[in-house]
Amino acid sequence: MPRRAIPGGCGCWHPAGPGRPGRFVFGADLVITLSACAVNIVLAWMHPGLTRRGWPLFFVQLLAGVVAVAVAATVAEFHPHTDTSLTVTSAIVLLLPGVAFIGGVKDAISGWYLTAVARLAEAVISIAGLIIGIQFALAAADHVGLELDVKPPGAIDLAPTVTMLIAAGSIALLSGIVSSNSPKTLAASMVLSAAGLTIYTRALDINFGSYWATTVAAVTIAAFATVIGRLARTPTLAITTPAMLPLLPGITLYEGMFDGGGRIQSAVILALALAAGLTAGEYLTTTALRSIRITRPRRSNEPRSW
Protein backbone atom coordinates (compact mmCIF):
# COMPACT_ATOMS: atom_id res chain seq x y z
CA MET A 1 0.00 0.00 0.00
CA PRO A 2 1.53 3.35 -0.98
CA ARG A 3 2.20 5.89 1.70
CA ARG A 4 0.08 9.02 1.36
CA ALA A 5 0.37 12.13 3.48
CA ILE A 6 -2.97 13.07 4.95
CA PRO A 7 -3.48 16.85 4.66
CA GLY A 8 -5.48 17.29 7.81
CA GLY A 9 -5.03 15.40 11.00
CA CYS A 10 -8.32 14.33 12.50
CA GLY A 11 -8.84 11.08 14.34
CA CYS A 12 -9.60 8.69 11.50
CA TRP A 13 -8.93 4.95 11.51
CA HIS A 14 -5.69 3.56 10.21
CA PRO A 15 -5.94 0.48 7.98
CA ALA A 16 -4.26 -2.61 9.36
CA GLY A 17 -1.05 -3.54 7.62
CA PRO A 18 0.22 -7.07 7.07
CA GLY A 19 1.24 -8.80 10.25
CA ARG A 20 0.01 -6.18 12.71
CA PRO A 21 -3.26 -5.35 14.42
CA GLY A 22 -5.52 -2.52 13.28
CA ARG A 23 -4.34 0.91 14.39
CA PHE A 24 -5.57 4.45 14.19
CA VAL A 25 -4.54 6.94 11.53
CA PHE A 26 -1.36 8.06 13.33
CA GLY A 27 -0.39 4.47 14.14
CA ALA A 28 -1.47 4.75 17.78
CA ASP A 29 -2.33 1.69 19.86
CA LEU A 30 -5.25 1.27 22.25
CA VAL A 31 -3.41 2.79 25.24
CA ILE A 32 -2.61 6.01 23.36
CA THR A 33 -6.12 6.16 21.93
CA LEU A 34 -7.83 5.88 25.31
CA SER A 35 -5.40 8.39 26.82
CA ALA A 36 -6.03 10.86 24.00
CA CYS A 37 -9.78 10.41 24.38
CA ALA A 38 -9.63 11.16 28.09
CA VAL A 39 -7.36 14.20 27.76
CA ASN A 40 -9.45 15.63 24.92
CA ILE A 41 -12.54 15.46 27.11
CA VAL A 42 -10.67 17.35 29.83
CA LEU A 43 -9.34 19.92 27.35
CA ALA A 44 -12.78 20.38 25.78
CA TRP A 45 -14.12 21.21 29.23
CA MET A 46 -11.12 23.36 30.22
CA HIS A 47 -10.79 25.41 27.03
CA PRO A 48 -14.18 27.24 27.05
CA GLY A 49 -14.08 27.53 30.85
CA LEU A 50 -10.79 29.43 30.81
CA THR A 51 -11.94 31.52 27.85
CA ARG A 52 -15.06 32.60 29.75
CA ARG A 53 -12.85 33.64 32.66
CA GLY A 54 -10.95 36.00 30.37
CA TRP A 55 -7.84 33.93 29.66
CA PRO A 56 -6.18 34.93 26.36
CA LEU A 57 -6.16 32.24 23.69
CA PHE A 58 -2.35 32.06 23.72
CA PHE A 59 -2.19 31.03 27.39
CA VAL A 60 -5.12 28.60 27.06
CA GLN A 61 -3.31 26.83 24.23
CA LEU A 62 -0.03 26.96 26.15
CA LEU A 63 -1.68 25.23 29.09
CA ALA A 64 -3.18 22.64 26.74
CA GLY A 65 0.30 21.85 25.41
CA VAL A 66 1.58 21.40 28.96
CA VAL A 67 -1.32 19.06 29.78
CA ALA A 68 -0.69 17.02 26.62
CA VAL A 69 2.99 16.48 27.51
CA ALA A 70 2.09 15.67 31.13
CA VAL A 71 -0.30 12.97 29.93
CA ALA A 72 2.36 11.64 27.55
CA ALA A 73 4.90 11.49 30.38
CA THR A 74 2.40 9.63 32.59
CA VAL A 75 1.59 7.11 29.86
CA ALA A 76 5.30 6.61 29.11
CA GLU A 77 5.98 5.98 32.81
CA PHE A 78 3.53 3.06 32.94
CA HIS A 79 4.10 1.88 29.34
CA PRO A 80 7.78 2.49 28.47
CA HIS A 81 7.40 1.34 24.85
CA THR A 82 4.67 3.90 24.07
CA ASP A 83 5.50 6.54 21.44
CA THR A 84 5.44 9.89 23.26
CA SER A 85 5.07 11.85 20.02
CA LEU A 86 1.89 9.99 19.11
CA THR A 87 0.44 10.58 22.56
CA VAL A 88 1.04 14.33 22.35
CA THR A 89 -0.20 14.57 18.76
CA SER A 90 -3.36 12.60 19.52
CA ALA A 91 -4.01 14.76 22.57
CA ILE A 92 -3.72 18.15 20.88
CA VAL A 93 -4.99 17.35 17.36
CA LEU A 94 -8.45 18.78 18.05
CA LEU A 95 -6.90 22.03 19.29
CA LEU A 96 -5.04 22.68 16.04
CA PRO A 97 -6.51 25.82 14.40
CA GLY A 98 -7.31 24.26 11.04
CA VAL A 99 -10.82 25.74 10.80
CA ALA A 100 -9.64 29.25 11.71
CA PHE A 101 -6.77 28.95 9.23
CA ILE A 102 -9.07 27.87 6.39
CA GLY A 103 -11.63 30.50 7.37
CA GLY A 104 -8.99 33.23 7.17
CA VAL A 105 -7.83 32.14 3.73
CA LYS A 106 -11.44 31.83 2.51
CA ASP A 107 -12.24 35.34 3.76
CA ALA A 108 -9.15 36.68 1.96
CA ILE A 109 -10.27 35.05 -1.29
CA SER A 110 -13.78 36.50 -0.85
CA GLY A 111 -12.41 40.00 -0.25
CA TRP A 112 -13.01 40.26 3.50
CA TYR A 113 -9.44 41.26 4.27
CA LEU A 114 -9.82 42.55 7.82
CA THR A 115 -11.65 39.40 8.91
CA ALA A 116 -9.02 37.30 7.09
CA VAL A 117 -6.17 38.99 8.94
CA ALA A 118 -7.95 38.50 12.27
CA ARG A 119 -8.59 34.80 11.68
CA LEU A 120 -5.07 34.12 10.41
CA ALA A 121 -3.62 35.94 13.40
CA GLU A 122 -5.82 33.81 15.67
CA ALA A 123 -4.52 30.65 14.00
CA VAL A 124 -0.88 31.72 14.38
CA ILE A 125 -1.33 32.67 18.04
CA SER A 126 -3.14 29.41 18.72
CA ILE A 127 -0.50 27.15 17.18
CA ALA A 128 2.32 29.21 18.75
CA GLY A 129 0.77 28.74 22.19
CA LEU A 130 0.61 24.98 21.67
CA ILE A 131 4.23 24.75 20.53
CA ILE A 132 5.54 26.91 23.38
CA GLY A 133 3.51 24.93 25.91
CA ILE A 134 4.88 21.64 24.57
CA GLN A 135 8.46 22.93 24.57
CA PHE A 136 8.09 24.35 28.09
CA ALA A 137 6.73 21.05 29.39
CA LEU A 138 9.52 19.11 27.66
CA ALA A 139 12.13 21.36 29.26
CA ALA A 140 10.53 20.86 32.68
CA ALA A 141 10.43 17.08 32.14
CA ASP A 142 14.10 17.06 31.12
CA HIS A 143 14.93 19.08 34.25
CA VAL A 144 13.44 16.37 36.49
CA GLY A 145 15.15 13.56 34.56
CA LEU A 146 12.41 12.47 32.10
CA GLU A 147 13.61 12.10 28.52
CA LEU A 148 10.68 12.66 26.16
CA ASP A 149 11.10 12.89 22.40
CA VAL A 150 8.20 14.76 20.78
CA LYS A 151 8.00 15.38 17.06
CA PRO A 152 5.16 15.65 14.51
CA PRO A 153 3.87 12.43 12.89
CA GLY A 154 5.43 11.24 9.67
CA ALA A 155 3.70 10.07 6.49
CA ILE A 156 0.42 8.23 7.02
CA ASP A 157 -1.03 5.31 5.09
CA LEU A 158 -4.40 6.55 3.88
CA ALA A 159 -6.92 4.47 1.95
CA PRO A 160 -10.72 4.71 1.65
CA THR A 161 -11.42 1.53 3.62
CA VAL A 162 -14.75 0.98 5.32
CA THR A 163 -13.35 1.82 8.75
CA MET A 164 -11.65 4.96 7.41
CA LEU A 165 -14.88 6.20 5.81
CA ILE A 166 -16.85 5.45 8.98
CA ALA A 167 -14.27 7.38 10.97
CA ALA A 168 -14.43 10.36 8.59
CA GLY A 169 -18.21 10.39 8.86
CA SER A 170 -17.98 10.12 12.64
CA ILE A 171 -15.71 13.18 12.77
CA ALA A 172 -18.29 15.18 10.82
CA LEU A 173 -21.11 13.81 12.97
CA LEU A 174 -19.51 14.71 16.29
CA SER A 175 -18.45 18.13 15.04
CA GLY A 176 -21.99 18.80 13.84
CA ILE A 177 -23.44 17.71 17.17
CA VAL A 178 -21.15 20.16 18.96
CA SER A 179 -22.42 22.89 16.58
CA SER A 180 -26.07 21.88 17.31
CA ASN A 181 -26.83 21.07 13.67
CA SER A 182 -30.09 19.46 12.62
CA PRO A 183 -30.29 15.71 11.83
CA LYS A 184 -30.54 16.42 8.09
CA THR A 185 -27.43 18.58 8.23
CA LEU A 186 -25.57 15.95 10.24
CA ALA A 187 -26.42 13.24 7.71
CA ALA A 188 -25.32 15.41 4.78
CA SER A 189 -22.03 16.30 6.48
CA MET A 190 -21.28 12.65 7.25
CA VAL A 191 -21.85 11.53 3.66
CA LEU A 192 -19.89 14.43 2.15
CA SER A 193 -17.01 13.93 4.59
CA ALA A 194 -16.60 10.31 3.51
CA ALA A 195 -17.08 11.26 -0.15
CA GLY A 196 -14.49 14.03 0.05
CA LEU A 197 -11.91 11.71 1.58
CA THR A 198 -12.61 9.10 -1.11
CA ILE A 199 -12.27 11.65 -3.90
CA TYR A 200 -9.01 12.93 -2.41
CA THR A 201 -7.42 9.48 -2.24
CA ARG A 202 -8.68 8.49 -5.71
CA ALA A 203 -7.25 11.70 -7.14
CA LEU A 204 -3.88 10.79 -5.61
CA ASP A 205 -4.14 7.36 -7.23
CA ILE A 206 -4.33 8.93 -10.70
CA ASN A 207 -1.22 11.03 -10.00
CA PHE A 208 -2.94 14.23 -8.98
CA GLY A 209 -0.79 16.25 -6.61
CA SER A 210 -1.92 16.67 -3.04
CA TYR A 211 -2.94 20.28 -3.67
CA TRP A 212 -5.07 19.51 -6.73
CA ALA A 213 -6.58 16.47 -5.04
CA THR A 214 -7.61 18.68 -2.12
CA THR A 215 -9.12 21.22 -4.52
CA VAL A 216 -11.18 18.60 -6.36
CA ALA A 217 -12.49 17.16 -3.11
CA ALA A 218 -13.35 20.64 -1.79
CA VAL A 219 -15.21 21.61 -4.98
CA THR A 220 -17.26 18.42 -4.80
CA ILE A 221 -18.11 18.90 -1.12
CA ALA A 222 -19.15 22.53 -1.66
CA ALA A 223 -21.20 21.77 -4.79
CA PHE A 224 -23.28 19.05 -3.19
CA ALA A 225 -23.55 20.99 0.08
CA THR A 226 -24.97 23.98 -1.81
CA VAL A 227 -27.64 21.83 -3.48
CA ILE A 228 -28.53 20.08 -0.24
CA GLY A 229 -28.61 23.39 1.61
CA ARG A 230 -31.06 24.83 -0.92
CA LEU A 231 -33.34 21.80 -0.73
CA ALA A 232 -33.23 21.53 3.08
CA ARG A 233 -33.18 25.33 3.66
CA THR A 234 -29.93 24.97 5.60
CA PRO A 235 -26.85 27.24 5.46
CA THR A 236 -24.18 25.70 3.28
CA LEU A 237 -21.50 26.53 5.85
CA ALA A 238 -23.21 24.28 8.43
CA ILE A 239 -22.71 21.34 6.06
CA THR A 240 -19.26 22.09 4.64
CA THR A 241 -17.50 22.93 7.93
CA PRO A 242 -17.86 19.43 9.49
CA ALA A 243 -17.44 17.73 6.10
CA MET A 244 -14.05 19.30 5.35
CA LEU A 245 -12.43 18.40 8.69
CA PRO A 246 -10.48 15.34 7.38
CA LEU A 247 -8.92 17.61 4.73
CA LEU A 248 -7.72 20.36 7.06
CA PRO A 249 -3.95 21.10 7.00
CA GLY A 250 -3.67 21.22 10.79
CA ILE A 251 -0.93 18.61 11.11
CA THR A 252 1.02 20.21 8.27
CA LEU A 253 0.85 23.55 10.09
CA TYR A 254 1.91 21.77 13.28
CA GLU A 255 4.91 20.28 11.46
CA GLY A 256 5.78 23.71 10.08
CA MET A 257 6.10 25.16 13.56
CA PHE A 258 8.71 22.47 14.29
CA ASP A 259 10.53 22.18 10.96
CA GLY A 260 10.34 25.69 9.51
CA GLY A 261 9.34 27.36 6.28
CA GLY A 262 8.87 24.40 3.95
CA ARG A 263 6.03 22.81 5.88
CA ILE A 264 4.42 26.19 6.63
CA GLN A 265 4.44 26.94 2.89
CA SER A 266 2.82 23.57 2.24
CA ALA A 267 0.15 24.27 4.86
CA VAL A 268 -0.62 27.66 3.30
CA ILE A 269 -0.92 26.14 -0.19
CA LEU A 270 -3.19 23.38 1.14
CA ALA A 271 -5.32 26.00 2.87
CA LEU A 272 -5.53 27.97 -0.37
CA ALA A 273 -6.50 24.84 -2.30
CA LEU A 274 -9.20 23.90 0.21
CA ALA A 275 -10.59 27.43 0.59
CA ALA A 276 -10.54 28.11 -3.14
CA GLY A 277 -12.22 24.77 -3.85
CA LEU A 278 -14.98 25.44 -1.32
CA THR A 279 -15.55 28.96 -2.65
CA ALA A 280 -15.52 27.85 -6.30
CA GLY A 281 -17.84 24.90 -5.70
CA GLU A 282 -20.37 27.04 -3.85
CA TYR A 283 -20.20 29.89 -6.37
CA LEU A 284 -20.45 27.71 -9.48
CA THR A 285 -23.33 25.67 -8.09
CA THR A 286 -25.23 28.77 -6.96
CA THR A 287 -24.77 30.32 -10.40
CA ALA A 288 -25.95 27.14 -12.11
CA LEU A 289 -29.02 26.87 -9.88
CA ARG A 290 -29.95 30.47 -10.62
CA SER A 291 -29.63 29.95 -14.36
CA ILE A 292 -31.91 26.90 -14.42
CA ARG A 293 -34.49 28.25 -12.01
CA ILE A 294 -37.99 28.22 -13.51
CA THR A 295 -39.95 31.33 -12.58
CA ARG A 296 -43.72 31.34 -12.66
CA PRO A 297 -45.40 34.22 -14.53
CA ARG A 298 -46.80 36.83 -12.22
CA ARG A 299 -50.51 37.40 -12.18
CA SER A 300 -51.57 40.85 -13.22
CA ASN A 301 -53.38 42.85 -10.55
CA GLU A 302 -55.04 45.08 -13.12
CA PRO A 303 -58.78 44.53 -13.67
CA ARG A 304 -59.74 42.88 -16.89
CA SER A 305 -61.43 45.05 -19.50
CA TRP A 306 -64.41 43.42 -21.13
C-alpha positions in Angstrom: 0.0 0.0 0.0 1.5 3.4 -1.0 2.2 5.9 1.7 0.1 9.0 1.4 0.4 12.1 3.5 -3.0 13.1 4.9 -3.5 16.8 4.7 -5.5 17.3 7.8 -5.0 15.4 11.0 -8.3 14.3 12.5 -8.8 11.1 14.3 -9.6 8.7 11.5 -8.9 5.0 11.5 -5.7 3.6 10.2 -5.9 0.5 8.0 -4.3 -2.6 9.4 -1.0 -3.5 7.6 0.2 -7.1 7.1 1.2 -8.8 10.3 0.0 -6.2 12.7 -3.3 -5.3 14.4 -5.5 -2.5 13.3 -4.3 0.9 14.4 -5.6 4.5 14.2 -4.5 6.9 11.5 -1.4 8.1 13.3 -0.4 4.5 14.1 -1.5 4.7 17.8 -2.3 1.7 19.9 -5.2 1.3 22.2 -3.4 2.8 25.2 -2.6 6.0 23.4 -6.1 6.2 21.9 -7.8 5.9 25.3 -5.4 8.4 26.8 -6.0 10.9 24.0 -9.8 10.4 24.4 -9.6 11.2 28.1 -7.4 14.2 27.8 -9.4 15.6 24.9 -12.5 15.5 27.1 -10.7 17.3 29.8 -9.3 19.9 27.3 -12.8 20.4 25.8 -14.1 21.2 29.2 -11.1 23.4 30.2 -10.8 25.4 27.0 -14.2 27.2 27.1 -14.1 27.5 30.8 -10.8 29.4 30.8 -11.9 31.5 27.8 -15.1 32.6 29.7 -12.9 33.6 32.7 -10.9 36.0 30.4 -7.8 33.9 29.7 -6.2 34.9 26.4 -6.2 32.2 23.7 -2.4 32.1 23.7 -2.2 31.0 27.4 -5.1 28.6 27.1 -3.3 26.8 24.2 0.0 27.0 26.1 -1.7 25.2 29.1 -3.2 22.6 26.7 0.3 21.8 25.4 1.6 21.4 29.0 -1.3 19.1 29.8 -0.7 17.0 26.6 3.0 16.5 27.5 2.1 15.7 31.1 -0.3 13.0 29.9 2.4 11.6 27.5 4.9 11.5 30.4 2.4 9.6 32.6 1.6 7.1 29.9 5.3 6.6 29.1 6.0 6.0 32.8 3.5 3.1 32.9 4.1 1.9 29.3 7.8 2.5 28.5 7.4 1.3 24.9 4.7 3.9 24.1 5.5 6.5 21.4 5.4 9.9 23.3 5.1 11.9 20.0 1.9 10.0 19.1 0.4 10.6 22.6 1.0 14.3 22.4 -0.2 14.6 18.8 -3.4 12.6 19.5 -4.0 14.8 22.6 -3.7 18.1 20.9 -5.0 17.3 17.4 -8.5 18.8 18.0 -6.9 22.0 19.3 -5.0 22.7 16.0 -6.5 25.8 14.4 -7.3 24.3 11.0 -10.8 25.7 10.8 -9.6 29.3 11.7 -6.8 29.0 9.2 -9.1 27.9 6.4 -11.6 30.5 7.4 -9.0 33.2 7.2 -7.8 32.1 3.7 -11.4 31.8 2.5 -12.2 35.3 3.8 -9.2 36.7 2.0 -10.3 35.1 -1.3 -13.8 36.5 -0.9 -12.4 40.0 -0.3 -13.0 40.3 3.5 -9.4 41.3 4.3 -9.8 42.6 7.8 -11.6 39.4 8.9 -9.0 37.3 7.1 -6.2 39.0 8.9 -7.9 38.5 12.3 -8.6 34.8 11.7 -5.1 34.1 10.4 -3.6 35.9 13.4 -5.8 33.8 15.7 -4.5 30.6 14.0 -0.9 31.7 14.4 -1.3 32.7 18.0 -3.1 29.4 18.7 -0.5 27.2 17.2 2.3 29.2 18.8 0.8 28.7 22.2 0.6 25.0 21.7 4.2 24.7 20.5 5.5 26.9 23.4 3.5 24.9 25.9 4.9 21.6 24.6 8.5 22.9 24.6 8.1 24.3 28.1 6.7 21.0 29.4 9.5 19.1 27.7 12.1 21.4 29.3 10.5 20.9 32.7 10.4 17.1 32.1 14.1 17.1 31.1 14.9 19.1 34.2 13.4 16.4 36.5 15.1 13.6 34.6 12.4 12.5 32.1 13.6 12.1 28.5 10.7 12.7 26.2 11.1 12.9 22.4 8.2 14.8 20.8 8.0 15.4 17.1 5.2 15.6 14.5 3.9 12.4 12.9 5.4 11.2 9.7 3.7 10.1 6.5 0.4 8.2 7.0 -1.0 5.3 5.1 -4.4 6.5 3.9 -6.9 4.5 2.0 -10.7 4.7 1.7 -11.4 1.5 3.6 -14.8 1.0 5.3 -13.4 1.8 8.7 -11.6 5.0 7.4 -14.9 6.2 5.8 -16.9 5.5 9.0 -14.3 7.4 11.0 -14.4 10.4 8.6 -18.2 10.4 8.9 -18.0 10.1 12.6 -15.7 13.2 12.8 -18.3 15.2 10.8 -21.1 13.8 13.0 -19.5 14.7 16.3 -18.4 18.1 15.0 -22.0 18.8 13.8 -23.4 17.7 17.2 -21.1 20.2 19.0 -22.4 22.9 16.6 -26.1 21.9 17.3 -26.8 21.1 13.7 -30.1 19.5 12.6 -30.3 15.7 11.8 -30.5 16.4 8.1 -27.4 18.6 8.2 -25.6 15.9 10.2 -26.4 13.2 7.7 -25.3 15.4 4.8 -22.0 16.3 6.5 -21.3 12.6 7.2 -21.8 11.5 3.7 -19.9 14.4 2.2 -17.0 13.9 4.6 -16.6 10.3 3.5 -17.1 11.3 -0.1 -14.5 14.0 0.1 -11.9 11.7 1.6 -12.6 9.1 -1.1 -12.3 11.7 -3.9 -9.0 12.9 -2.4 -7.4 9.5 -2.2 -8.7 8.5 -5.7 -7.2 11.7 -7.1 -3.9 10.8 -5.6 -4.1 7.4 -7.2 -4.3 8.9 -10.7 -1.2 11.0 -10.0 -2.9 14.2 -9.0 -0.8 16.3 -6.6 -1.9 16.7 -3.0 -2.9 20.3 -3.7 -5.1 19.5 -6.7 -6.6 16.5 -5.0 -7.6 18.7 -2.1 -9.1 21.2 -4.5 -11.2 18.6 -6.4 -12.5 17.2 -3.1 -13.4 20.6 -1.8 -15.2 21.6 -5.0 -17.3 18.4 -4.8 -18.1 18.9 -1.1 -19.1 22.5 -1.7 -21.2 21.8 -4.8 -23.3 19.1 -3.2 -23.6 21.0 0.1 -25.0 24.0 -1.8 -27.6 21.8 -3.5 -28.5 20.1 -0.2 -28.6 23.4 1.6 -31.1 24.8 -0.9 -33.3 21.8 -0.7 -33.2 21.5 3.1 -33.2 25.3 3.7 -29.9 25.0 5.6 -26.9 27.2 5.5 -24.2 25.7 3.3 -21.5 26.5 5.9 -23.2 24.3 8.4 -22.7 21.3 6.1 -19.3 22.1 4.6 -17.5 22.9 7.9 -17.9 19.4 9.5 -17.4 17.7 6.1 -14.0 19.3 5.3 -12.4 18.4 8.7 -10.5 15.3 7.4 -8.9 17.6 4.7 -7.7 20.4 7.1 -3.9 21.1 7.0 -3.7 21.2 10.8 -0.9 18.6 11.1 1.0 20.2 8.3 0.8 23.5 10.1 1.9 21.8 13.3 4.9 20.3 11.5 5.8 23.7 10.1 6.1 25.2 13.6 8.7 22.5 14.3 10.5 22.2 11.0 10.3 25.7 9.5 9.3 27.4 6.3 8.9 24.4 3.9 6.0 22.8 5.9 4.4 26.2 6.6 4.4 26.9 2.9 2.8 23.6 2.2 0.2 24.3 4.9 -0.6 27.7 3.3 -0.9 26.1 -0.2 -3.2 23.4 1.1 -5.3 26.0 2.9 -5.5 28.0 -0.4 -6.5 24.8 -2.3 -9.2 23.9 0.2 -10.6 27.4 0.6 -10.5 28.1 -3.1 -12.2 24.8 -3.8 -15.0 25.4 -1.3 -15.6 29.0 -2.7 -15.5 27.8 -6.3 -17.8 24.9 -5.7 -20.4 27.0 -3.8 -20.2 29.9 -6.4 -20.5 27.7 -9.5 -23.3 25.7 -8.1 -25.2 28.8 -7.0 -24.8 30.3 -10.4 -26.0 27.1 -12.1 -29.0 26.9 -9.9 -30.0 30.5 -10.6 -29.6 29.9 -14.4 -31.9 26.9 -14.4 -34.5 28.3 -12.0 -38.0 28.2 -13.5 -40.0 31.3 -12.6 -43.7 31.3 -12.7 -45.4 34.2 -14.5 -46.8 36.8 -12.2 -50.5 37.4 -12.2 -51.6 40.8 -13.2 -53.4 42.8 -10.5 -55.0 45.1 -13.1 -58.8 44.5 -13.7 -59.7 42.9 -16.9 -61.4 45.1 -19.5 -64.4 43.4 -21.1 
